[in-house]
Amino acid sequence: MSTSGPGPASNPEAAAPSDGPAARHPAATGPQQGDAASAGASRPRRPVVRKVVRYAFLLVALGYGAWTVAGQWDAVVAGFARLSWLALAGGLAAVVVALLGAMLTWRTLLSDLGSPLPLRPAAKVFFVGQLGKYIPGAVWPVLAQMEMGRDLGVPRSRSAAAFFLMMPIQLATGLLVTLVTLGWDRYGWLLLIIPLLLVLLEPKVINALIGYALRRLKREPLERPLTRRGMLIALGWALAGWLSYGVHLYFIAPQGGLPFAVGAFALSWCLGIMTFVVPAGAGVREVAMVAVLAPQLDRGSAIAVALSSRIVIIVGDLICAGLAGIATRRDSV
């Protein structure tokens, strides 16, 4: 019913549903009912499409993970044959703890930027999204987290900022762990990289870079800038993750001791992070780990350890994603 100008709209009786030609003439309400019906019919389609896309994403990610394992199956079997069940269970438990540390790093950044999430929904968004790292290309994890986070009210720009902030945090803490555990004499050259990473981790610098990127993309600026407190907490969780990853490698290859295992894994992982085009740093991390393990193990044993570590981490990713999905199966994520 039109509200422009004087006339029946100003009369309460004329506005009643039982009065006026619009209420009695079917054609007057036909288009509105048709629009409502078409809108109602289109509403279920979007959740269905999202669900299909997400299941397809999971199938592709799992398929690439299985392909990675199958391609090196003989070496994987040989590597696991050298390990006891206790070593495998301990390594897997340590990996799960390390992945939890990574999730808490991401969750801390997201909360500091203005989108605090409860633990279980945050775990599902992070762990399921991280399965995308097994698909070639670096964009799949962040796209998955942006899509799932949007359903929880997290702006896409905020999800992307938290995701990309994790890279310099992991690199800086990983290289620092490498220097402390493997020795300044062998890896002192890493000191050339750390100052740059520390500058990039300064909240004022980060906020300026994020603001510039959002302006270039013609997106709204972040409502809340990153704080130094949030950054320090995120760095703490990242360091806890490196320690747990080192424990996992120590269970698989205890020859060099725990500090050596922590540094060896941190260095090999950092080199893998720098390789964006390879799914989850596949191959690069293993080559680096074999080189780092050379003082303690012969080449064949080092290759078996590197491949065993890779498979344990893949299993850990699947366990975390599965448990997070089960824990929030009743949530509308």
C-alpha positions as CSV (number, residue, x, y, z in Angstrom):
1,M,0.0,0.0,0.0
2,S,1.4,3.4,-1.0
3,T,2.1,5.9,1.8
4,S,2.8,8.9,-0.5
5,G,0.4,11.8,-0.4
6,P,-2.9,12.3,1.4
7,G,-5.7,9.8,1.1
8,P,-6.8,6.4,2.5
9,A,-3.4,5.8,4.1
10,S,-4.1,8.5,6.6
11,N,-7.4,6.9,7.6
12,P,-7.0,4.0,10.1
13,E,-10.1,2.3,8.8
14,A,-8.8,2.4,5.3
15,A,-5.5,0.8,6.4
16,A,-7.3,-2.2,7.9
17,P,-6.7,-5.4,6.0
18,S,-10.4,-6.0,5.5
19,D,-11.0,-2.6,3.8
20,G,-10.0,-1.2,0.5
21,P,-9.7,-2.6,-2.9
22,A,-6.2,-4.0,-2.3
23,A,-7.5,-6.4,0.3
24,R,-10.4,-7.6,-1.9
25,H,-8.7,-7.8,-5.2
26,P,-6.5,-10.9,-5.6
27,A,-4.3,-9.3,-8.3
28,A,-3.3,-6.6,-5.9
29,T,-1.6,-9.0,-3.6
30,G,-0.5,-11.6,-6.2
31,P,2.9,-10.2,-7.0
32,Q,3.8,-9.7,-3.3
33,Q,2.8,-13.3,-2.5
34,G,4.7,-14.5,-5.5
35,D,7.8,-12.6,-4.3
36,A,7.5,-14.0,-0.8
37,A,7.1,-17.5,-2.2
38,S,10.1,-17.2,-4.5
39,A,12.2,-15.8,-1.7
40,G,11.1,-18.6,0.6
41,A,11.9,-21.1,-2.1
42,S,15.4,-19.7,-2.7
43,R,16.4,-19.5,1.0
44,P,17.1,-23.3,1.4
45,R,19.3,-23.3,-1.6
46,R,22.1,-21.3,-0.1
47,P,22.7,-23.6,2.9
48,V,22.5,-26.6,0.6
49,V,25.1,-25.1,-1.8
50,R,27.4,-24.2,1.1
51,K,27.1,-27.7,2.4
52,V,27.9,-29.2,-1.0
53,V,30.9,-26.9,-1.4
54,R,32.2,-27.8,2.0
55,Y,31.9,-31.5,1.5
56,A,33.6,-31.2,-1.9
57,F,36.4,-29.2,-0.2
58,L,36.9,-31.9,2.4
59,L,36.9,-34.7,-0.2
60,V,39.5,-32.9,-2.3
61,A,41.7,-32.2,0.7
62,L,41.5,-35.7,1.9
63,G,42.2,-37.0,-1.6
64,Y,45.4,-35.0,-1.9
65,G,46.4,-36.2,1.6
66,A,45.9,-39.8,0.6
67,W,47.8,-39.3,-2.6
68,T,50.8,-37.9,-0.7
69,V,50.9,-40.9,1.5
70,A,50.3,-43.5,-1.3
71,G,53.1,-41.9,-3.4
72,Q,55.7,-42.9,-0.8
73,W,54.0,-45.9,0.7
74,D,57.0,-48.3,0.8
75,A,59.2,-45.8,2.6
76,V,56.4,-44.9,5.0
77,V,55.9,-48.6,5.9
78,A,59.7,-49.0,6.4
79,G,59.8,-45.9,8.6
80,F,56.9,-47.0,10.8
81,A,58.3,-50.5,11.1
82,R,61.3,-49.0,13.0
83,L,59.0,-47.4,15.6
84,S,57.3,-48.8,18.7
85,W,53.6,-48.3,19.4
86,L,54.5,-46.2,22.4
87,A,56.7,-43.9,20.2
88,L,53.8,-43.5,17.6
89,A,51.2,-42.8,20.3
90,G,53.5,-40.3,22.0
91,G,54.4,-38.6,18.7
92,L,50.7,-38.4,17.7
93,A,49.7,-36.9,21.1
94,A,52.4,-34.3,20.8
95,V,51.2,-33.4,17.3
96,V,47.7,-32.9,18.5
97,V,48.9,-30.6,21.3
98,A,51.0,-28.6,18.8
99,L,48.0,-28.2,16.5
100,L,46.0,-27.0,19.4
101,G,48.7,-24.4,20.0
102,A,48.4,-23.2,16.4
103,M,44.7,-23.0,16.7
104,L,45.0,-20.9,19.9
105,T,47.5,-18.6,18.2
106,W,44.9,-18.0,15.4
107,R,42.1,-17.6,17.9
108,T,44.0,-15.1,19.9
109,L,44.7,-13.0,16.9
110,L,41.1,-13.2,15.7
111,S,39.9,-12.2,19.2
112,D,42.3,-9.3,19.4
113,L,41.1,-8.0,16.1
114,G,37.5,-8.0,17.4
115,S,36.0,-11.4,16.8
116,P,36.3,-13.6,19.9
117,L,35.0,-17.1,19.2
118,P,34.1,-19.9,21.7
119,L,36.6,-22.7,21.8
120,R,34.7,-25.4,19.9
121,P,33.4,-23.3,17.0
122,A,36.9,-21.7,16.7
123,A,38.5,-25.2,16.6
124,K,36.1,-26.4,13.9
125,V,36.8,-23.3,11.7
126,F,40.5,-23.6,12.1
127,F,41.1,-27.3,11.9
128,V,38.6,-28.0,9.0
129,G,40.0,-25.0,7.2
130,Q,43.5,-26.2,7.6
131,L,42.8,-29.3,5.7
132,G,43.0,-27.1,2.6
133,K,46.8,-26.9,3.0
134,Y,47.0,-30.3,1.4
135,I,45.4,-28.9,-1.8
136,P,48.0,-27.2,-4.2
137,G,47.9,-23.5,-3.8
138,A,48.1,-21.4,-0.7
139,V,44.6,-19.9,-0.8
140,W,42.4,-22.8,0.2
141,P,42.8,-22.7,4.0
142,V,42.1,-19.0,4.2
143,L,39.1,-19.2,1.9
144,A,37.7,-22.1,4.0
145,Q,38.2,-20.2,7.2
146,M,36.7,-17.0,5.7
147,E,33.6,-18.9,4.6
148,M,33.1,-20.8,7.8
149,G,33.9,-17.7,10.0
150,R,31.3,-15.7,8.1
151,D,28.6,-18.0,9.4
152,L,29.7,-17.1,12.9
153,G,29.7,-13.4,12.3
154,V,33.4,-12.9,11.6
155,P,34.0,-10.5,8.7
156,R,36.1,-12.0,5.9
157,S,38.7,-9.3,6.2
158,R,39.3,-10.2,9.9
159,S,39.6,-13.9,9.1
160,A,42.1,-13.2,6.3
161,A,44.1,-10.9,8.6
162,A,44.3,-13.5,11.4
163,F,45.4,-16.2,8.9
164,F,48.1,-14.2,7.2
165,L,49.4,-12.9,10.5
166,M,50.2,-16.4,11.6
167,M,52.9,-16.8,9.0
168,P,55.4,-14.1,10.3
169,I,54.6,-15.3,13.9
170,Q,55.4,-18.9,13.1
171,L,58.5,-17.9,11.1
172,A,59.9,-15.6,13.8
173,T,59.3,-18.0,16.7
174,G,60.5,-21.0,14.6
175,L,63.7,-19.3,13.7
176,L,64.3,-18.1,17.2
177,V,63.8,-21.7,18.4
178,T,66.3,-22.9,15.8
179,L,68.9,-20.5,17.0
180,V,68.5,-21.4,20.7
181,T,68.4,-25.2,20.2
182,L,70.7,-25.9,17.2
183,G,73.4,-23.3,18.0
184,W,74.4,-19.9,17.0
185,D,77.6,-21.2,15.3
186,R,75.7,-23.2,12.6
187,Y,72.7,-21.1,12.1
188,G,73.8,-17.6,13.0
189,W,72.9,-16.4,9.5
190,L,69.3,-16.6,10.7
191,L,70.0,-13.4,12.7
192,L,69.8,-11.5,9.4
193,I,66.1,-12.5,9.0
194,I,64.9,-12.2,12.6
195,P,65.1,-8.4,12.8
196,L,62.9,-8.0,9.7
197,L,60.4,-10.4,11.2
198,L,60.4,-8.6,14.5
199,V,59.6,-5.3,12.7
200,L,56.8,-7.0,10.9
201,L,55.4,-8.3,14.2
202,E,55.2,-4.8,15.7
203,P,51.5,-4.1,16.0
204,K,51.8,-0.5,14.6
205,V,53.5,-1.9,11.5
206,I,51.0,-4.7,11.1
207,N,48.0,-2.4,11.5
208,A,49.5,0.0,8.9
209,L,50.1,-2.9,6.4
210,I,46.6,-4.3,7.0
211,G,45.0,-0.9,6.5
212,Y,46.9,-0.3,3.3
213,A,45.9,-3.7,1.9
214,L,42.3,-3.1,2.7
215,R,42.3,0.3,1.1
216,R,43.9,-1.2,-2.0
217,L,41.1,-3.8,-2.1
218,K,38.5,-1.1,-1.5
219,R,37.3,-2.8,1.7
220,E,36.3,-1.4,5.0
221,P,39.1,-0.9,7.5
222,L,39.4,-3.2,10.6
223,E,37.3,-1.9,13.4
224,R,39.9,-2.8,16.0
225,P,43.7,-2.7,15.5
226,L,45.9,-5.5,16.7
227,T,47.4,-4.8,20.2
228,R,50.8,-5.6,21.7
229,R,49.2,-7.8,24.4
230,G,47.4,-9.9,21.8
231,M,50.6,-10.3,19.8
232,L,52.6,-11.4,22.8
233,I,49.9,-14.0,23.7
234,A,49.9,-15.3,20.2
235,L,53.7,-15.6,20.2
236,G,53.5,-17.5,23.4
237,W,51.1,-20.1,21.9
238,A,53.3,-20.4,18.9
239,L,56.4,-21.2,21.0
240,A,54.3,-23.8,22.9
241,G,53.5,-25.3,19.5
242,W,57.1,-25.6,18.5
243,L,58.0,-27.3,21.7
244,S,55.2,-29.8,21.2
245,Y,56.3,-30.5,17.6
246,G,59.8,-31.1,18.9
247,V,58.5,-33.6,21.4
248,H,56.8,-35.4,18.6
249,L,60.0,-35.6,16.6
250,Y,61.9,-36.8,19.7
251,F,59.5,-39.7,20.0
252,I,60.3,-40.7,16.5
253,A,64.0,-39.9,16.5
254,P,65.4,-39.6,20.1
255,Q,69.1,-39.9,19.0
256,G,69.9,-36.2,19.2
257,G,68.0,-35.3,22.3
258,L,64.9,-33.2,22.9
259,P,66.5,-29.7,22.2
260,F,67.9,-31.0,18.9
261,A,64.5,-32.4,17.9
262,V,62.8,-29.1,18.7
263,G,65.3,-27.1,16.5
264,A,65.4,-29.7,13.7
265,F,61.6,-29.6,13.3
266,A,61.3,-25.9,13.6
267,L,63.9,-25.2,11.0
268,S,62.5,-27.7,8.5
269,W,59.0,-26.4,9.0
270,C,60.0,-22.8,8.5
271,L,61.6,-23.8,5.2
272,G,58.4,-25.6,4.3
273,I,56.3,-22.5,5.2
274,M,58.3,-20.4,2.7
275,T,57.2,-22.8,-0.1
276,F,53.8,-21.5,-1.1
277,V,53.1,-23.6,-4.2
278,V,53.7,-27.0,-2.6
279,P,50.8,-28.5,-0.7
280,A,51.7,-28.1,3.1
281,G,55.4,-27.8,2.1
282,A,55.4,-31.4,0.9
283,G,58.8,-32.5,0.0
284,V,60.6,-29.3,1.1
285,R,60.2,-30.0,4.8
286,E,61.3,-33.6,4.4
287,V,64.4,-32.6,2.4
288,A,65.3,-30.0,5.1
289,M,64.7,-32.4,7.9
290,V,66.9,-35.1,6.3
291,A,69.7,-32.5,6.0
292,V,69.3,-31.3,9.6
293,L,69.2,-34.9,10.9
294,A,72.4,-35.8,9.1
295,P,74.7,-35.4,12.1
296,Q,72.6,-37.9,14.1
297,L,71.3,-40.4,11.5
298,D,72.3,-42.0,8.3
299,R,70.5,-40.9,5.2
300,G,68.1,-43.9,5.0
301,S,67.1,-43.5,8.6
302,A,66.7,-39.7,8.3
303,I,64.4,-40.2,5.3
304,A,62.3,-42.7,7.2
305,V,62.0,-40.4,10.1
306,A,61.0,-37.4,7.9
307,L,58.3,-39.5,6.2
308,S,57.0,-40.9,9.4
309,S,56.8,-37.4,10.9
310,R,54.8,-36.3,7.8
311,I,52.3,-39.1,8.2
312,V,51.8,-38.6,11.9
313,I,51.1,-34.9,11.3
314,I,48.6,-35.7,8.6
315,V,46.8,-38.1,11.0
316,G,46.9,-35.4,13.6
317,D,45.3,-32.9,11.3
318,L,42.5,-35.4,10.5
319,I,41.9,-36.2,14.2
320,C,41.7,-32.6,15.1
321,A,39.3,-31.7,12.3
322,G,37.2,-34.8,13.1
323,L,37.0,-34.1,16.8
324,A,36.2,-30.5,16.3
325,G,33.5,-31.4,13.8
326,I,31.9,-33.9,16.2
327,A,32.1,-31.5,19.1
328,T,30.1,-28.9,17.1
329,R,27.9,-31.1,15.1
330,R,24.8,-29.4,16.6
331,D,26.1,-26.0,15.9
332,S,25.1,-24.1,12.7
333,V,28.7,-23.5,11.5
